[in-house]
């Protein structure tokens, strides 16, 4: 099973210098690519000079995460694509358990490893932890991370488990399914596009899993940190896009209205804490959603009556009202 590890880069020379050595050392099963999103630093020359075994893909523009990967993957012929963030340190034999799942489970289309915090290695990292889920209203959460609460890793998620979404920080996916599902949605630009892709994969009847015996360490926040209003904009807008695209017809409008009310409550929280730029980002996200409603609605293809996602009514209720801050307490 041929494998391509593809690292999307934009002006990330320092990250490549720090993290590419582990990828080169521990990914002997794969061809390694750096897909450069029209960087203006010396990223490309650095890789060519120091890692001649790494192949360079040069995109003509910075199209964000989604377009950047779609452009980069288009010409690749490997059976499995591994989308890997440039701020991830991989571990010895990290790919083997992931590829074993693909070999043994033909209906599994995507796999992620356990994702731990590079700066606190006994703790799960925000962007994926041990595998992702969403609630009825589209709020993402993970085994090992609910909202801002991060669990310590005590081996509680060392199993191979069925999940709803795999993290874009380290997403292994069959090439055929990547294109069958329609690839990453370029209208998202960045943030939550991997959740949308995974939802469409479920709609096609495939499964997604987390490998508990494969681990990587992720820095996180290297592109946009959590305090950046631009990230707030993308998260709120893209979540509405995702719901409109994927929620079954009888429920989609009711869920969208409820979600927008909850967004308004979140905006009031930002206002109460003096984070006016984040409140403005939510307003802009809703305006962008209204403006692009028809365009996104046309992407509702193959949405089944059974949505197939984790049937938790509200993670907000479970977390904030019932104080269930760990994934194991949700069941």
TORKOL-4160 file (C-alpha; in steps of 0.2 Angstrom, whole numbers, padded with zeros to 4 digits, m for minus):
331
<pt num="1" X="0000" Y="0000" Z="0000"/>
<pt num="2" X="0009" Y="0016" Z="m0006"/>
<pt num="3" X="0008" Y="0031" Z="0005"/>
<pt num="4" X="0011" Y="0049" Z="0003"/>
<pt num="5" X="0014" Y="0060" Z="0019"/>
<pt num="6" X="0010" Y="0078" Z="0013"/>
<pt num="7" X="0015" Y="0093" Z="0024"/>
<pt num="8" X="0007" Y="0109" Z="0019"/>
<pt num="9" X="0018" Y="0124" Z="0021"/>
<pt num="10" X="0016" Y="0143" Z="0021"/>
<pt num="11" X="0031" Y="0153" Z="0027"/>
<pt num="12" X="0035" Y="0139" Z="0039"/>
<pt num="13" X="0054" Y="0137" Z="0038"/>
<pt num="14" X="0057" Y="0137" Z="0056"/>
<pt num="15" X="0043" Y="0123" Z="0059"/>
<pt num="16" X="0051" Y="0113" Z="0045"/>
<pt num="17" X="0068" Y="0114" Z="0052"/>
<pt num="18" X="0061" Y="0108" Z="0069"/>
<pt num="19" X="0049" Y="0095" Z="0064"/>
<pt num="20" X="0053" Y="0088" Z="0047"/>
<pt num="21" X="0068" Y="0078" Z="0054"/>
<pt num="22" X="0056" Y="0066" Z="0064"/>
<pt num="23" X="0045" Y="0064" Z="0049"/>
<pt num="24" X="0060" Y="0059" Z="0038"/>
<pt num="25" X="0067" Y="0048" Z="0051"/>
<pt num="26" X="0051" Y="0038" Z="0056"/>
<pt num="27" X="0041" Y="0038" Z="0040"/>
<pt num="28" X="0050" Y="0024" Z="0030"/>
<pt num="29" X="0034" Y="0017" Z="0023"/>
<pt num="30" X="0030" Y="0033" Z="0014"/>
<pt num="31" X="0035" Y="0046" Z="0001"/>
<pt num="32" X="0037" Y="0063" Z="0009"/>
<pt num="33" X="0031" Y="0079" Z="0001"/>
<pt num="34" X="0031" Y="0097" Z="0006"/>
<pt num="35" X="0017" Y="0106" Z="m0002"/>
<pt num="36" X="0022" Y="0124" Z="m0002"/>
<pt num="37" X="0007" Y="0137" Z="m0003"/>
<pt num="38" X="0017" Y="0151" Z="m0012"/>
<pt num="39" X="0028" Y="0155" Z="0003"/>
<pt num="40" X="0039" Y="0171" Z="0003"/>
<pt num="41" X="0052" Y="0165" Z="0015"/>
<pt num="42" X="0066" Y="0152" Z="0011"/>
<pt num="43" X="0056" Y="0137" Z="0015"/>
<pt num="44" X="0058" Y="0128" Z="m0002"/>
<pt num="45" X="0076" Y="0131" Z="m0003"/>
<pt num="46" X="0079" Y="0125" Z="0015"/>
<pt num="47" X="0070" Y="0109" Z="0011"/>
<pt num="48" X="0079" Y="0106" Z="m0005"/>
<pt num="49" X="0096" Y="0109" Z="0003"/>
<pt num="50" X="0094" Y="0099" Z="0019"/>
<pt num="51" X="0081" Y="0086" Z="0014"/>
<pt num="52" X="0084" Y="0081" Z="m0004"/>
<pt num="53" X="0074" Y="0065" Z="m0001"/>
<pt num="54" X="0058" Y="0076" Z="0002"/>
<pt num="55" X="0049" Y="0080" Z="m0014"/>
<pt num="56" X="0043" Y="0098" Z="m0016"/>
<pt num="57" X="0025" Y="0103" Z="m0023"/>
<pt num="58" X="0024" Y="0121" Z="m0027"/>
<pt num="59" X="0007" Y="0128" Z="m0027"/>
<pt num="60" X="0004" Y="0144" Z="m0037"/>
<pt num="61" X="m0005" Y="0153" Z="m0023"/>
<pt num="62" X="m0010" Y="0152" Z="m0004"/>
<pt num="63" X="m0027" Y="0145" Z="m0006"/>
<pt num="64" X="m0028" Y="0140" Z="0013"/>
<pt num="65" X="m0029" Y="0123" Z="0020"/>
<pt num="66" X="m0042" Y="0116" Z="0008"/>
<pt num="67" X="m0037" Y="0122" Z="m0009"/>
<pt num="68" X="m0018" Y="0120" Z="m0004"/>
<pt num="69" X="m0021" Y="0102" Z="m0001"/>
<pt num="70" X="m0033" Y="0099" Z="m0016"/>
<pt num="71" X="m0020" Y="0107" Z="m0027"/>
<pt num="72" X="m0006" Y="0097" Z="m0020"/>
<pt num="73" X="m0014" Y="0080" Z="m0020"/>
<pt num="74" X="m0021" Y="0081" Z="m0037"/>
<pt num="75" X="m0006" Y="0074" Z="m0046"/>
<pt num="76" X="m0001" Y="0061" Z="m0033"/>
<pt num="77" X="m0004" Y="0042" Z="m0036"/>
<pt num="78" X="m0001" Y="0034" Z="m0019"/>
<pt num="79" X="m0015" Y="0024" Z="m0012"/>
<pt num="80" X="m0015" Y="0033" Z="0005"/>
<pt num="81" X="m0013" Y="0052" Z="0008"/>
<pt num="82" X="m0008" Y="0058" Z="0025"/>
<pt num="83" X="m0011" Y="0076" Z="0028"/>
<pt num="84" X="0001" Y="0081" Z="0041"/>
<pt num="85" X="0003" Y="0098" Z="0049"/>
<pt num="86" X="0020" Y="0106" Z="0049"/>
<pt num="87" X="0020" Y="0108" Z="0068"/>
<pt num="88" X="0019" Y="0089" Z="0071"/>
<pt num="89" X="0032" Y="0078" Z="0078"/>
<pt num="90" X="0029" Y="0060" Z="0074"/>
<pt num="91" X="0035" Y="0045" Z="0083"/>
<pt num="92" X="0044" Y="0029" Z="0079"/>
<pt num="93" X="0033" Y="0017" Z="0069"/>
<pt num="94" X="0018" Y="0029" Z="0069"/>
<pt num="95" X="0012" Y="0025" Z="0052"/>
<pt num="96" X="0012" Y="0006" Z="0054"/>
<pt num="97" X="m0004" Y="0004" Z="0065"/>
<pt num="98" X="m0013" Y="0016" Z="0053"/>
<pt num="99" X="m0009" Y="0007" Z="0038"/>
<pt num="100" X="m0013" Y="m0010" Z="0046"/>
<pt num="101" X="m0031" Y="m0003" Z="0049"/>
<pt num="102" X="m0032" Y="0001" Z="0031"/>
<pt num="103" X="m0026" Y="m0016" Z="0026"/>
<pt num="104" X="m0038" Y="m0025" Z="0037"/>
<pt num="105" X="m0053" Y="m0014" Z="0036"/>
<pt num="106" X="m0059" Y="m0011" Z="0018"/>
<pt num="107" X="m0073" Y="0000" Z="0024"/>
<pt num="108" X="m0062" Y="0012" Z="0034"/>
<pt num="109" X="m0058" Y="0027" Z="0024"/>
<pt num="110" X="m0049" Y="0038" Z="0036"/>
<pt num="111" X="m0038" Y="0036" Z="0052"/>
<pt num="112" X="m0030" Y="0047" Z="0064"/>
<pt num="113" X="m0017" Y="0043" Z="0078"/>
<pt num="114" X="m0018" Y="0050" Z="0095"/>
<pt num="115" X="m0013" Y="0068" Z="0095"/>
<pt num="116" X="m0004" Y="0074" Z="0111"/>
<pt num="117" X="0002" Y="0091" Z="0116"/>
<pt num="118" X="0020" Y="0094" Z="0110"/>
<pt num="119" X="0023" Y="0106" Z="0125"/>
<pt num="120" X="0014" Y="0094" Z="0138"/>
<pt num="121" X="0017" Y="0077" Z="0131"/>
<pt num="122" X="0006" Y="0068" Z="0144"/>
<pt num="123" X="m0009" Y="0078" Z="0139"/>
<pt num="124" X="m0021" Y="0077" Z="0123"/>
<pt num="125" X="m0020" Y="0091" Z="0111"/>
<pt num="126" X="m0035" Y="0102" Z="0106"/>
<pt num="127" X="m0035" Y="0098" Z="0088"/>
<pt num="128" X="m0041" Y="0080" Z="0087"/>
<pt num="129" X="m0035" Y="0072" Z="0104"/>
<pt num="130" X="m0040" Y="0054" Z="0102"/>
<pt num="131" X="m0053" Y="0056" Z="0089"/>
<pt num="132" X="m0068" Y="0068" Z="0085"/>
<pt num="133" X="m0087" Y="0069" Z="0087"/>
<pt num="134" X="m0100" Y="0082" Z="0085"/>
<pt num="135" X="m0117" Y="0085" Z="0094"/>
<pt num="136" X="m0134" Y="0088" Z="0086"/>
<pt num="137" X="m0130" Y="0106" Z="0084"/>
<pt num="138" X="m0113" Y="0104" Z="0075"/>
<pt num="139" X="m0101" Y="0107" Z="0090"/>
<pt num="140" X="m0086" Y="0097" Z="0089"/>
<pt num="141" X="m0078" Y="0088" Z="0103"/>
<pt num="142" X="m0065" Y="0074" Z="0105"/>
<pt num="143" X="m0061" Y="0059" Z="0115"/>
<pt num="144" X="m0049" Y="0068" Z="0127"/>
<pt num="145" X="m0055" Y="0086" Z="0124"/>
<pt num="146" X="m0071" Y="0094" Z="0127"/>
<pt num="147" X="m0071" Y="0113" Z="0123"/>
<pt num="148" X="m0056" Y="0120" Z="0133"/>
<pt num="149" X="m0054" Y="0105" Z="0145"/>
<pt num="150" X="m0040" Y="0093" Z="0140"/>
<pt num="151" X="m0038" Y="0076" Z="0148"/>
<pt num="152" X="m0021" Y="0069" Z="0153"/>
<pt num="153" X="m0017" Y="0053" Z="0143"/>
<pt num="154" X="m0017" Y="0038" Z="0155"/>
<pt num="155" X="m0020" Y="0025" Z="0141"/>
<pt num="156" X="m0039" Y="0027" Z="0142"/>
<pt num="157" X="m0040" Y="0029" Z="0123"/>
<pt num="158" X="m0027" Y="0017" Z="0118"/>
<pt num="159" X="m0040" Y="0007" Z="0108"/>
<pt num="160" X="m0044" Y="0007" Z="0090"/>
<pt num="161" X="m0061" Y="0016" Z="0090"/>
<pt num="162" X="m0074" Y="0022" Z="0078"/>
<pt num="163" X="m0075" Y="0041" Z="0077"/>
<pt num="164" X="m0085" Y="0054" Z="0068"/>
<pt num="165" X="m0071" Y="0065" Z="0062"/>
<pt num="166" X="m0052" Y="0063" Z="0061"/>
<pt num="167" X="m0041" Y="0079" Z="0064"/>
<pt num="168" X="m0033" Y="0088" Z="0049"/>
<pt num="169" X="m0018" Y="0090" Z="0060"/>
<pt num="170" X="m0014" Y="0072" Z="0055"/>
<pt num="171" X="m0027" Y="0064" Z="0043"/>
<pt num="172" X="m0024" Y="0048" Z="0034"/>
<pt num="173" X="m0036" Y="0044" Z="0020"/>
<pt num="174" X="m0038" Y="0033" Z="0005"/>
<pt num="175" X="m0035" Y="0042" Z="m0011"/>
<pt num="176" X="m0050" Y="0035" Z="m0019"/>
<pt num="177" X="m0062" Y="0040" Z="m0005"/>
<pt num="178" X="m0054" Y="0058" Z="m0004"/>
<pt num="179" X="m0059" Y="0061" Z="m0022"/>
<pt num="180" X="m0075" Y="0051" Z="m0021"/>
<pt num="181" X="m0081" Y="0062" Z="m0006"/>
<pt num="182" X="m0077" Y="0078" Z="m0016"/>
<pt num="183" X="m0061" Y="0082" Z="m0007"/>
<pt num="184" X="m0059" Y="0097" Z="0005"/>
<pt num="185" X="m0072" Y="0111" Z="0002"/>
<pt num="186" X="m0062" Y="0126" Z="m0004"/>
<pt num="187" X="m0076" Y="0138" Z="0002"/>
<pt num="188" X="m0070" Y="0134" Z="0020"/>
<pt num="189" X="m0052" Y="0140" Z="0017"/>
<pt num="190" X="m0047" Y="0135" Z="0034"/>
<pt num="191" X="m0054" Y="0127" Z="0050"/>
<pt num="192" X="m0067" Y="0113" Z="0051"/>
<pt num="193" X="m0065" Y="0108" Z="0033"/>
<pt num="194" X="m0059" Y="0091" Z="0039"/>
<pt num="195" X="m0075" Y="0088" Z="0049"/>
<pt num="196" X="m0085" Y="0092" Z="0034"/>
<pt num="197" X="m0075" Y="0080" Z="0023"/>
<pt num="198" X="m0077" Y="0066" Z="0036"/>
<pt num="199" X="m0096" Y="0069" Z="0037"/>
<pt num="200" X="m0097" Y="0067" Z="0018"/>
<pt num="201" X="m0087" Y="0051" Z="0020"/>
<pt num="202" X="m0100" Y="0044" Z="0032"/>
<pt num="203" X="m0113" Y="0049" Z="0020"/>
<pt num="204" X="m0105" Y="0038" Z="0007"/>
<pt num="205" X="m0106" Y="0023" Z="0020"/>
<pt num="206" X="m0088" Y="0022" Z="0025"/>
<pt num="207" X="m0080" Y="0022" Z="0043"/>
<pt num="208" X="m0067" Y="0033" Z="0051"/>
<pt num="209" X="m0056" Y="0027" Z="0065"/>
<pt num="210" X="m0043" Y="0032" Z="0078"/>
<pt num="211" X="m0028" Y="0022" Z="0081"/>
<pt num="212" X="m0024" Y="0021" Z="0099"/>
<pt num="213" X="m0006" Y="0014" Z="0097"/>
<pt num="214" X="0000" Y="0027" Z="0085"/>
<pt num="215" X="0005" Y="0044" Z="0093"/>
<pt num="216" X="0010" Y="0061" Z="0087"/>
<pt num="217" X="0014" Y="0077" Z="0096"/>
<pt num="218" X="0006" Y="0093" Z="0089"/>
<pt num="219" X="0010" Y="0111" Z="0094"/>
<pt num="220" X="m0006" Y="0119" Z="0088"/>
<pt num="221" X="m0010" Y="0137" Z="0084"/>
<pt num="222" X="0004" Y="0139" Z="0072"/>
<pt num="223" X="m0007" Y="0147" Z="0059"/>
<pt num="224" X="m0020" Y="0156" Z="0069"/>
<pt num="225" X="m0021" Y="0155" Z="0088"/>
<pt num="226" X="m0037" Y="0154" Z="0098"/>
<pt num="227" X="m0036" Y="0172" Z="0102"/>
<pt num="228" X="m0037" Y="0178" Z="0084"/>
<pt num="229" X="m0054" Y="0185" Z="0078"/>
<pt num="230" X="m0050" Y="0178" Z="0061"/>
<pt num="231" X="m0051" Y="0160" Z="0068"/>
<pt num="232" X="m0067" Y="0164" Z="0077"/>
<pt num="233" X="m0074" Y="0170" Z="0060"/>
<pt num="234" X="m0069" Y="0154" Z="0051"/>
<pt num="235" X="m0075" Y="0143" Z="0065"/>
<pt num="236" X="m0092" Y="0150" Z="0066"/>
<pt num="237" X="m0095" Y="0153" Z="0047"/>
<pt num="238" X="m0088" Y="0136" Z="0043"/>
<pt num="239" X="m0099" Y="0127" Z="0056"/>
<pt num="240" X="m0114" Y="0134" Z="0048"/>
<pt num="241" X="m0108" Y="0129" Z="0031"/>
<pt num="242" X="m0106" Y="0112" Z="0037"/>
<pt num="243" X="m0123" Y="0110" Z="0045"/>
<pt num="244" X="m0132" Y="0117" Z="0029"/>
<pt num="245" X="m0122" Y="0105" Z="0018"/>
<pt num="246" X="m0125" Y="0089" Z="0029"/>
<pt num="247" X="m0139" Y="0089" Z="0041"/>
<pt num="248" X="m0154" Y="0079" Z="0034"/>
<pt num="249" X="m0168" Y="0089" Z="0026"/>
<pt num="250" X="m0182" Y="0087" Z="0040"/>
<pt num="251" X="m0170" Y="0095" Z="0053"/>
<pt num="252" X="m0158" Y="0107" Z="0044"/>
<pt num="253" X="m0167" Y="0123" Z="0046"/>
<pt num="254" X="m0172" Y="0120" Z="0064"/>
<pt num="255" X="m0155" Y="0115" Z="0069"/>
<pt num="256" X="m0147" Y="0130" Z="0060"/>
<pt num="257" X="m0159" Y="0142" Z="0069"/>
<pt num="258" X="m0155" Y="0135" Z="0086"/>
<pt num="259" X="m0136" Y="0136" Z="0081"/>
<pt num="260" X="m0137" Y="0154" Z="0077"/>
<pt num="261" X="m0146" Y="0158" Z="0093"/>
<pt num="262" X="m0132" Y="0149" Z="0102"/>
<pt num="263" X="m0120" Y="0159" Z="0092"/>
<pt num="264" X="m0128" Y="0175" Z="0098"/>
<pt num="265" X="m0126" Y="0169" Z="0116"/>
<pt num="266" X="m0108" Y="0166" Z="0113"/>
<pt num="267" X="m0106" Y="0183" Z="0106"/>
<pt num="268" X="m0114" Y="0190" Z="0122"/>
<pt num="269" X="m0101" Y="0181" Z="0131"/>
<pt num="270" X="m0087" Y="0189" Z="0121"/>
<pt num="271" X="m0095" Y="0206" Z="0124"/>
<pt num="272" X="m0096" Y="0203" Z="0143"/>
<pt num="273" X="m0077" Y="0199" Z="0143"/>
<pt num="274" X="m0073" Y="0214" Z="0132"/>
<pt num="275" X="m0068" Y="0204" Z="0117"/>
<pt num="276" X="m0077" Y="0215" Z="0104"/>
<pt num="277" X="m0067" Y="0209" Z="0089"/>
<pt num="278" X="m0073" Y="0192" Z="0092"/>
<pt num="279" X="m0091" Y="0197" Z="0093"/>
<pt num="280" X="m0089" Y="0207" Z="0077"/>
<pt num="281" X="m0081" Y="0191" Z="0069"/>
<pt num="282" X="m0097" Y="0181" Z="0074"/>
<pt num="283" X="m0108" Y="0194" Z="0066"/>
<pt num="284" X="m0097" Y="0194" Z="0050"/>
<pt num="285" X="m0098" Y="0175" Z="0050"/>
<pt num="286" X="m0117" Y="0176" Z="0050"/>
<pt num="287" X="m0117" Y="0189" Z="0036"/>
<pt num="288" X="m0105" Y="0178" Z="0025"/>
<pt num="289" X="m0116" Y="0163" Z="0028"/>
<pt num="290" X="m0132" Y="0172" Z="0022"/>
<pt num="291" X="m0122" Y="0179" Z="0007"/>
<pt num="292" X="m0117" Y="0162" Z="0002"/>
<pt num="293" X="m0132" Y="0152" Z="0007"/>
<pt num="294" X="m0138" Y="0147" Z="m0010"/>
<pt num="295" X="m0120" Y="0142" Z="m0016"/>
<pt num="296" X="m0118" Y="0131" Z="0000"/>
<pt num="297" X="m0135" Y="0124" Z="m0001"/>
<pt num="298" X="m0132" Y="0117" Z="m0019"/>
<pt num="299" X="m0118" Y="0106" Z="m0011"/>
<pt num="300" X="m0131" Y="0096" Z="m0002"/>
<pt num="301" X="m0128" Y="0079" Z="m0011"/>
<pt num="302" X="m0131" Y="0062" Z="m0004"/>
<pt num="303" X="m0137" Y="0067" Z="0013"/>
<pt num="304" X="m0145" Y="0052" Z="0021"/>
<pt num="305" X="m0160" Y="0052" Z="0032"/>
<pt num="306" X="m0150" Y="0045" Z="0046"/>
<pt num="307" X="m0136" Y="0058" Z="0049"/>
<pt num="308" X="m0124" Y="0045" Z="0056"/>
<pt num="309" X="m0116" Y="0056" Z="0069"/>
<pt num="310" X="m0114" Y="0054" Z="0087"/>
<pt num="311" X="m0132" Y="0056" Z="0094"/>
<pt num="312" X="m0128" Y="0067" Z="0109"/>
<pt num="313" X="m0141" Y="0081" Z="0109"/>
<pt num="314" X="m0131" Y="0095" Z="0116"/>
<pt num="315" X="m0112" Y="0095" Z="0122"/>
<pt num="316" X="m0116" Y="0112" Z="0128"/>
<pt num="317" X="m0129" Y="0105" Z="0140"/>
<pt num="318" X="m0118" Y="0091" Z="0145"/>
<pt num="319" X="m0102" Y="0101" Z="0148"/>
<pt num="320" X="m0109" Y="0117" Z="0156"/>
<pt num="321" X="m0125" Y="0112" Z="0165"/>
<pt num="322" X="m0121" Y="0094" Z="0169"/>
<pt num="323" X="m0102" Y="0096" Z="0172"/>
<pt num="324" X="m0097" Y="0082" Z="0161"/>
<pt num="325" X="m0080" Y="0087" Z="0156"/>
<pt num="326" X="m0072" Y="0071" Z="0151"/>
<pt num="327" X="m0078" Y="0060" Z="0136"/>
<pt num="328" X="m0080" Y="0044" Z="0146"/>
<pt num="329" X="m0094" Y="0053" Z="0157"/>
<pt num="330" X="m0104" Y="0057" Z="0141"/>
<pt num="331" X="m0111" Y="0040" Z="0139"/>
